[in-house]
Amino acid sequence: MGVNIRDIIPGECVKTVSDLRELRGKVVAVDSYNALYQFLAAIRQPDGTPLMDSRGRVTSHLSGLFYRTINLLEAGVKPVYVFDGKPPELKARELMERMSVREEARRRYEEAVSAGDLEAARRYAQMSAHLTSDMVEASKELLKAMGVPWVQAPSEGEAQAAFMAARGDAWAVASQDYDSLLFGSPRLVRNLTISGRRKLPKKEVYVEIKPEVVELDSLLKSLGITRDQLIDIAILVGTDYNPEGVRGVGPKTAYQLVKTHGSLERVLRLFPGAVFPVPPEAIRELFKNPPVTRDYVLEWREPETERIKEMLIGEYEFSEDRVVSALERLVKAIKGLRRPESGLSRWFVTRPSGPPG
């Protein structure tokens, strides 16, 4: 779900990226689960069913990961994918709710298929998308063969990605959610993995989706608040750890309340009946000091072309012509990343092993 603060982000704080090459040379930490769910939702048959091989295994995520990553590399972007680890206990309620929503969507999908309503079927099929552990492992294996680094987070992938950006190992976090700003990422790139022509839900209308960058410092300065206050606003609106937030309080109201009263504690005095399933201070602490690892190496290597062909063509039955053509682009793109760099010290980032924190 993520934090819904879009309505309080001023237009001047959002920079549209007209061409991916504007991000050339930038290391971008991609929230992997966010991206893979986007691929599962977007890459589907007309009736909403995902791409599958002859054994019934879903391949939409691998298709999106393979071809979209090559597009990024060709533009000179250096993606590093960050995978979720064990979810925080505070998130248990939200995860159960998401499971319930997926089950309901799956039921409605079957009804829509029976009724011949392909538009509704596609919509509900997207909502019922589920990422399995096998799909995650296959994604990691594909990235390894492509020569693209990935990092296993101990907990929230978005928190780990934000840590890497705040540390200077990545320029920004790529995600559709705004949570990385709360976790302290200096920049958020939205639409990086879904840019292009997209159909609007329930309409025969297509729009061009372009990546956009939000800078944390610029946002805080424009709003006249601190990062702590931005976190307080999110808690009032609702986060993955307290989805309901405070009843009747939307982003704009939350902003005005925090701006006027200074802190969440003072605002909550106005709402004596507000109920939080999780203590607000625990949510704030999780955003400010989430579990992360400092032990990772970011290196973009020469791809293992034969392994990729074995996996995508031989195992998952991708089109041989398309894969071979894409591999030529991948090899060229990886080599191209080296040209503007001065020496291997900028070709990869190595961080010493250390305890999480």
C-alpha positions as CSV (number, residue, x, y, z in Angstrom):
1,M,0.0,0.0,0.0
2,G,2.6,2.5,1.1
3,V,2.0,6.0,2.6
4,N,-0.5,8.2,0.8
5,I,1.2,11.7,0.9
6,R,0.9,12.5,-2.9
7,D,-1.6,15.3,-2.2
8,I,0.8,17.4,-0.2
9,I,3.8,17.1,-2.5
10,P,4.1,20.5,-4.4
11,G,4.4,20.3,-8.1
12,E,7.7,22.2,-8.0
13,C,9.2,19.3,-6.0
14,V,8.5,16.8,-8.7
15,K,10.9,16.7,-11.6
16,T,9.8,14.8,-14.7
17,V,12.4,12.7,-16.4
18,S,11.7,13.0,-20.1
19,D,14.5,10.7,-21.2
20,L,16.0,7.9,-19.1
21,R,19.4,9.0,-20.3
22,E,19.1,12.0,-17.9
23,L,19.9,9.5,-15.2
24,R,23.0,8.2,-16.9
25,G,25.6,7.1,-14.5
26,K,23.3,7.1,-11.5
27,V,23.0,4.1,-9.2
28,V,19.4,3.5,-8.4
29,A,18.3,1.1,-5.6
30,V,15.1,-0.5,-6.9
31,D,12.5,-1.7,-4.4
32,S,12.3,-5.2,-6.0
33,Y,9.0,-6.4,-4.6
34,N,7.4,-3.1,-5.7
35,A,8.8,-3.6,-9.2
36,L,8.0,-7.3,-9.5
37,Y,4.4,-6.7,-8.5
38,Q,4.2,-4.0,-11.2
39,F,5.4,-6.5,-13.8
40,L,2.9,-9.1,-12.5
41,A,0.0,-6.6,-12.8
42,A,1.0,-5.0,-16.1
43,I,2.3,-7.9,-18.2
44,R,-0.8,-10.0,-18.9
45,Q,-3.1,-11.5,-21.5
46,P,-6.3,-9.7,-22.6
47,D,-8.3,-11.7,-20.1
48,G,-6.0,-10.7,-17.3
49,T,-4.1,-14.0,-16.9
50,P,-0.3,-13.6,-16.5
51,L,2.2,-14.9,-18.9
52,M,2.9,-18.6,-18.1
53,D,5.0,-21.4,-19.5
54,S,3.6,-24.8,-20.5
55,R,3.9,-26.0,-16.9
56,G,1.6,-23.2,-15.6
57,R,4.4,-21.3,-14.0
58,V,4.0,-17.5,-14.1
59,T,6.7,-15.7,-16.1
60,S,5.4,-12.1,-16.2
61,H,7.8,-11.0,-13.5
62,L,10.8,-12.5,-15.3
63,S,9.8,-10.9,-18.6
64,G,9.4,-7.5,-17.0
65,L,12.6,-7.8,-15.0
66,F,14.7,-8.9,-18.0
67,Y,13.6,-6.5,-20.7
68,R,13.0,-3.5,-18.4
69,T,16.4,-3.9,-16.8
70,I,18.1,-3.9,-20.2
71,N,16.3,-0.7,-21.1
72,L,17.7,0.9,-17.9
73,L,21.2,-0.3,-18.6
74,E,21.0,1.0,-22.2
75,A,20.2,4.4,-20.8
76,G,23.3,4.2,-18.6
77,V,21.3,3.7,-15.4
78,K,22.9,1.3,-12.9
79,P,20.1,-0.5,-11.1
80,V,20.6,-2.5,-7.9
81,Y,17.6,-4.5,-6.8
82,V,16.8,-4.7,-3.1
83,F,14.7,-7.6,-1.8
84,D,12.5,-7.7,1.3
85,G,13.5,-9.9,4.2
86,K,11.4,-10.8,7.2
87,P,8.5,-8.2,7.5
88,P,8.3,-6.3,10.8
89,E,5.9,-7.6,13.3
90,L,4.2,-4.2,13.1
91,K,3.2,-5.1,9.5
92,A,1.4,-8.3,10.3
93,R,-2.1,-6.8,10.2
94,E,-1.5,-5.1,6.9
95,L,-0.2,-8.3,5.3
96,M,-3.2,-10.3,6.4
97,E,-5.5,-7.6,4.9
98,R,-3.6,-7.8,1.6
99,M,-4.1,-11.5,1.5
100,S,-7.8,-11.1,2.1
101,V,-8.0,-8.5,-0.7
102,R,-6.2,-10.9,-3.1
103,E,-8.6,-13.7,-2.2
104,E,-11.6,-11.5,-2.9
105,A,-10.1,-10.3,-6.1
106,R,-9.5,-13.9,-7.2
107,R,-13.1,-14.7,-6.6
108,R,-14.3,-11.7,-8.5
109,Y,-11.9,-12.5,-11.4
110,E,-13.5,-16.0,-11.8
111,E,-17.0,-14.4,-11.8
112,A,-15.9,-11.9,-14.4
113,V,-14.4,-14.6,-16.6
114,S,-17.7,-16.6,-16.4
115,A,-19.7,-13.5,-17.3
116,G,-17.4,-12.7,-20.3
117,D,-16.4,-9.3,-18.8
118,L,-12.7,-9.2,-19.9
119,E,-12.1,-5.7,-18.7
120,A,-13.3,-6.6,-15.2
121,A,-11.4,-9.9,-15.4
122,R,-8.2,-8.1,-16.2
123,R,-8.7,-5.6,-13.4
124,Y,-9.4,-8.3,-10.8
125,A,-6.5,-10.5,-12.1
126,Q,-4.1,-7.6,-11.5
127,M,-5.4,-7.2,-8.0
128,S,-5.0,-10.9,-7.2
129,A,-1.3,-11.0,-8.2
130,H,0.8,-12.8,-5.7
131,L,4.6,-13.1,-5.6
132,T,5.8,-16.5,-4.4
133,S,9.2,-17.4,-2.9
134,D,10.0,-19.4,-6.1
135,M,9.3,-16.4,-8.2
136,V,11.6,-14.3,-6.0
137,E,14.4,-16.8,-6.2
138,A,14.1,-17.0,-10.0
139,S,14.3,-13.2,-10.2
140,K,17.5,-13.2,-8.1
141,E,19.0,-16.0,-10.3
142,L,18.1,-14.0,-13.5
143,L,19.7,-10.8,-12.1
144,K,22.9,-12.7,-11.2
145,A,23.1,-14.1,-14.7
146,M,22.6,-10.7,-16.1
147,G,25.4,-9.3,-14.1
148,V,23.2,-6.9,-12.2
149,P,23.6,-6.7,-8.4
150,W,20.9,-7.4,-5.8
151,V,20.9,-7.0,-2.1
152,Q,19.0,-9.0,0.5
153,A,17.5,-6.8,3.1
154,P,17.1,-8.2,6.7
155,S,13.6,-6.7,6.8
156,E,11.9,-4.0,4.6
157,G,13.5,-3.7,1.2
158,E,12.5,0.0,0.9
159,A,14.3,0.8,4.2
160,Q,17.4,-1.0,3.0
161,A,17.3,0.9,-0.3
162,A,16.9,4.2,1.5
163,F,19.8,3.4,3.7
164,M,22.0,2.7,0.7
165,A,20.9,6.0,-0.9
166,A,21.4,8.0,2.3
167,R,24.9,6.4,2.6
168,G,25.8,7.6,-0.9
169,D,26.0,4.1,-2.4
170,A,22.9,4.9,-4.5
171,W,21.7,8.1,-5.9
172,A,18.0,7.4,-5.3
173,V,15.4,4.7,-4.5
174,A,13.1,3.6,-7.2
175,S,9.6,2.7,-6.0
176,Q,5.9,3.7,-6.5
177,D,5.5,4.3,-2.8
178,Y,6.7,7.3,-0.9
179,D,7.9,5.4,2.1
180,S,11.6,5.6,1.1
181,L,11.4,9.4,1.8
182,L,10.2,8.6,5.4
183,F,13.1,6.1,5.7
184,G,15.5,8.9,4.8
185,S,16.3,8.4,1.1
186,P,17.5,11.8,-0.4
187,R,15.6,11.0,-3.6
188,L,12.7,8.9,-4.8
189,V,12.3,8.0,-8.4
190,R,8.7,6.9,-9.3
191,N,7.6,5.2,-12.5
192,L,11.1,4.0,-13.3
193,T,10.0,0.4,-14.0
194,I,6.6,1.2,-15.5
195,S,7.3,4.2,-17.8
196,G,5.8,4.1,-21.2
197,R,2.3,4.0,-22.7
198,R,-0.3,2.7,-20.2
199,K,-4.0,2.2,-20.4
200,L,-6.2,4.0,-17.8
201,P,-8.4,1.7,-15.7
202,K,-12.0,1.2,-17.0
203,K,-11.2,3.6,-20.0
204,E,-10.1,3.1,-23.6
205,V,-7.6,5.8,-23.0
206,Y,-3.8,5.6,-23.0
207,V,-1.4,7.9,-21.3
208,E,2.4,8.3,-21.4
209,I,3.9,7.6,-18.0
210,K,7.3,9.1,-17.4
211,P,9.7,8.7,-14.4
212,E,9.6,11.5,-11.9
213,V,12.1,12.5,-9.1
214,V,11.2,13.8,-5.7
215,E,14.0,15.2,-3.6
216,L,13.6,14.9,0.2
217,D,15.4,18.2,1.1
218,S,13.5,20.2,-1.5
219,L,10.2,18.7,-0.3
220,L,10.8,19.4,3.4
221,K,12.0,22.9,2.6
222,S,8.9,23.6,0.5
223,L,6.5,22.3,3.1
224,G,8.4,24.0,5.9
225,I,8.7,20.8,8.0
226,T,11.3,18.3,9.3
227,R,11.6,14.7,8.3
228,D,10.3,13.8,11.8
229,Q,7.2,15.9,11.0
230,L,6.8,14.2,7.7
231,I,6.8,10.9,9.5
232,D,4.1,12.2,11.9
233,I,2.0,13.2,8.9
234,A,2.3,9.7,7.5
235,I,1.3,8.2,10.8
236,L,-1.8,10.4,10.9
237,V,-2.8,9.4,7.4
238,G,-1.9,5.7,7.7
239,T,1.1,3.6,7.0
240,D,1.7,-0.1,6.4
241,Y,2.0,-0.4,10.2
242,N,-1.2,1.5,11.0
243,P,-3.3,1.4,7.8
244,E,-6.3,3.2,9.1
245,G,-4.5,6.2,10.5
246,V,-6.8,8.7,12.3
247,R,-10.3,8.5,11.0
248,G,-11.2,11.5,8.8
249,V,-7.7,12.8,8.5
250,G,-6.3,13.0,5.0
251,P,-2.8,14.1,3.8
252,K,-3.7,17.9,3.6
253,T,-5.4,17.9,7.0
254,A,-2.6,16.0,8.6
255,Y,-0.1,18.4,7.1
256,Q,-1.9,21.4,8.5
257,L,-2.3,19.8,11.9
258,V,1.3,19.0,12.2
259,K,2.4,22.3,10.8
260,T,0.2,24.1,13.3
261,H,0.8,22.0,16.4
262,G,4.4,20.9,15.7
263,S,4.2,17.2,16.6
264,L,2.1,14.0,16.4
265,E,1.7,14.0,20.2
266,R,0.2,17.4,20.3
267,V,-2.1,16.7,17.4
268,L,-3.4,13.5,19.0
269,R,-4.7,15.5,22.0
270,L,-7.3,16.8,19.6
271,F,-8.4,13.2,18.9
272,P,-8.8,11.5,22.3
273,G,-10.7,8.6,20.7
274,A,-8.0,7.8,18.1
275,V,-7.0,4.1,18.3
276,F,-3.6,2.8,17.1
277,P,-3.1,-0.9,16.8
278,V,0.6,-0.1,17.1
279,P,2.1,2.6,19.4
280,P,2.9,5.7,17.2
281,E,6.3,5.9,18.8
282,A,7.1,2.4,17.6
283,I,6.1,3.3,14.0
284,R,8.3,6.5,14.2
285,E,11.2,4.5,15.5
286,L,10.9,1.9,12.6
287,F,11.0,4.7,10.0
288,K,14.0,6.3,11.7
289,N,16.0,3.2,12.6
290,P,14.9,0.2,10.6
291,P,16.9,-3.0,10.5
292,V,19.4,-2.8,7.6
293,T,22.6,-4.4,6.5
294,R,25.9,-2.7,5.8
295,D,27.4,-5.7,4.2
296,Y,26.9,-5.6,0.4
297,V,28.9,-5.3,-2.8
298,L,27.5,-3.4,-5.8
299,E,29.1,-4.7,-9.0
300,W,27.8,-4.7,-12.6
301,R,29.5,-7.7,-14.3
302,E,29.6,-9.2,-17.7
303,P,26.4,-11.2,-18.2
304,E,26.4,-15.0,-18.4
305,T,24.6,-15.2,-21.7
306,E,24.5,-19.0,-21.9
307,R,23.0,-19.3,-18.4
308,I,20.3,-16.7,-19.4
309,K,19.4,-18.6,-22.5
310,E,19.3,-21.8,-20.6
311,M,17.0,-20.3,-18.0
312,L,14.7,-18.1,-20.1
313,I,14.5,-20.2,-23.3
314,G,15.2,-23.7,-22.1
315,E,13.4,-23.6,-18.8
316,Y,10.7,-20.9,-19.1
317,E,10.1,-21.2,-22.8
318,F,10.7,-17.5,-23.8
319,S,11.0,-16.7,-27.5
320,E,14.5,-17.5,-28.6
321,D,14.7,-14.7,-31.1
322,R,13.6,-12.1,-28.6
323,V,16.0,-13.3,-25.9
324,V,19.0,-13.6,-28.2
325,S,18.3,-10.1,-29.6
326,A,17.9,-8.7,-26.1
327,L,21.1,-10.4,-25.0
328,E,23.1,-8.5,-27.6
329,R,21.7,-5.3,-26.2
330,L,22.5,-6.4,-22.7
331,V,26.2,-7.2,-23.4
332,K,26.6,-3.9,-25.2
333,A,24.8,-1.9,-22.4
334,I,27.0,-3.4,-19.7
335,K,30.2,-2.6,-21.6
336,G,28.8,0.9,-22.2
337,L,28.6,1.5,-18.5
338,R,32.4,1.4,-18.2
339,R,33.2,4.1,-20.8
340,P,32.4,7.3,-18.9
341,E,34.0,5.9,-15.7
342,S,37.6,6.6,-14.7
343,G,38.9,3.3,-13.3
344,L,37.5,0.4,-11.5
345,S,37.0,2.3,-8.3
346,R,33.9,3.8,-9.8
347,W,32.9,0.6,-11.5
348,F,31.7,-1.1,-8.3
349,V,31.1,-0.2,-4.7
350,T,32.4,-2.4,-1.9
351,R,31.3,-2.0,1.6
352,P,33.1,-3.8,4.5
353,S,31.2,-6.4,6.4
354,G,29.6,-5.1,9.6
355,P,26.7,-5.7,11.9
356,P,23.3,-4.5,10.8
357,G,22.2,-1.1,12.0
